[in-house]
């Protein structure tokens, strides 16, 4: 935080400058883009996959059902209780 305050930089700018000691900016941005794409794919898969979560605890997947409810446009704030 001190470095950011002293140099007028955001945390992401400090992190980028640090990474540029090892990689080109194009390499860094490419890697970040790949990570972002994988994260997006995970979200999409989670929203589309129903059933039980892996891991043996028999936890039912809630994301697909919640996404469908939200997509209807009907106002229902009850889902906020277990998200927050």
C-alpha positions in Angstrom: 0.0 0.0 0.0 2.9 2.3 0.8 4.5 1.8 -2.6 1.2 2.5 -4.3 0.7 5.7 -2.3 4.2 6.9 -2.9 4.2 6.2 -6.6 0.5 6.9 -7.3 0.0 3.3 -8.6 -2.9 0.9 -8.1 -2.1 -2.6 -6.7 -2.6 -4.2 -10.2 -0.1 -1.8 -11.7 2.5 -2.7 -9.0 1.9 -6.4 -9.6 2.2 -5.9 -13.4 5.5 -4.0 -13.0 6.8 -6.7 -10.8 5.9 -9.5 -13.2 7.6 -7.5 -16.1 10.9 -8.3 -14.4 10.4 -11.9 -15.6 8.1 -11.8 -18.6 7.0 -9.4 -21.4 3.8 -7.6 -20.9 2.3 -9.5 -23.8 3.2 -12.8 -22.1 1.6 -11.6 -18.8 -1.6 -10.4 -20.5 -1.8 -13.7 -22.5 -1.5 -15.7 -19.3 -4.1 -13.6 -17.5 -6.4 -14.0 -20.5 -6.0 -17.8 -20.4 -6.8 -17.8 -16.6 -9.9 -15.7 -17.2 -11.1 -18.0 -19.9 -10.7 -21.1 -17.7 -12.6 -19.3 -14.9 -15.4 -18.4 -17.3 -15.6 -22.0 -18.5 -15.9 -23.2 -14.9 -18.7 -20.8 -14.2 -20.6 -21.9 -17.3 -20.1 -25.5 -16.5 -21.3 -25.0 -13.0 -24.4 -23.2 -14.2 -25.2 -25.9 -16.7 -24.4 -29.0 -14.6 -27.0 -30.4 -12.2 -26.8 -33.2 -9.7 -24.4 -33.7 -6.8 -21.1 -32.0 -6.4 -18.0 -34.2 -6.5 -16.2 -35.0 -3.3 -18.4 -37.6 -1.5 -20.4 -35.2 0.7 -23.5 -35.5 -1.4 -24.0 -31.8 -1.7 -26.6 -30.9 -4.2 -25.6 -28.4 -6.9 -27.6 -25.1 -6.5 -26.2 -22.9 -9.2 -28.3 -24.2 -12.1 -31.5 -23.9 -10.2 -30.6 -20.4 -8.9 -29.6 -19.2 -12.3 -32.9 -20.3 -13.8 -34.8 -18.5 -11.1 -32.8 -15.3 -11.6 -33.3 -15.5 -15.3 -37.1 -15.5 -14.9 -36.9 -11.9 -13.8 -39.2 -12.5 -10.9 -38.2 -10.6 -7.7 -37.2 -13.0 -5.0 -34.5 -11.8 -2.6 -34.5 -15.0 -0.5 -31.5 -16.4 -2.4 -29.4 -13.5 -0.9 -29.6 -15.1 2.5 -27.4 -18.1 1.6 -25.1 -16.3 -0.8 -24.0 -13.6 1.7 
